[in-house]
């Protein structure tokens, strides 16, 4: 589980400062090891930091934001025992690189994606950078006039990325931009996914059993959406829309993570503001065709939010969440499994990939063993919840 913690590092004035934290848990919830990367980072509004394993689970990649060089992307590689293998920053001297997502391929390479911002020129672009397993850069690409939030790798080695793109009709609404890239960095296709209001892919991506991309996020405004609703969209390998679904009530839900189960079904985790006034983490679950199967909420009396989800080989679900005072007791409760069709549309974006401007460098920071515990300490803290659902008939 990855996140930001200010419990173990301080700034030059002795005040707590955020640092990237990585914790490995055993299957029974006990801590195997816990590490903190001491390089300077900062809290942002996106998904970072995020984590990805290699297919053989021998290596762990973490990406996020470094304060170096005015704000560079950072990529850390650990082995399965928590030892740091290498660390890289990537970016330019007058631009800011906000890395939001990381994915791996069968060869152990890592792909990071996010937004490269030039504040002087007031431009932004969705970037994807491929790092070889030894930490060297294979290629770096950018799709201009967009922001990036998600990346995934298909079983055939193709890379998918997604983010947001403002419409050019003066409405100030945003569509999801999704693209397919070859393993060598060439653009295969790019499409926009649009609804009546604004939509985004803040919840990241995974790849379905058929090799097509699946992304999660949120939609807001429009006749079919009240407030903000969690979003799930599945595309084909050719970029066509297979289905789009929304989940949540009128008080607001947002999808923050998505995972594929061994049986091909899909789980989305996020944050929900319930009619009761509670703010809870949630997971909703659909089959491979987008039909609702089940849903749960988790939390206590404070503000709770889901930010990660995974499904083990035995089908048990693991939810990563954030909780705030007063803390326990927590409850895992059944929620409505109902999802509804959004009826968005997909169109060719017609953009292009260019070579991105940026350099990779050794991040040159240390990793320390942290001393966190699994008892609630009264602060804003992370939580890991593992649960099982009744067998499907």
Order of alpha helices (4+ residues) and beta strands (2+ residues): beta-beta-beta-beta-beta-beta-beta-beta-beta-beta-beta-beta-beta-beta-beta-beta-beta-beta-beta-beta-beta-beta-beta-beta-beta-beta-beta-beta-beta-beta-beta-beta-beta
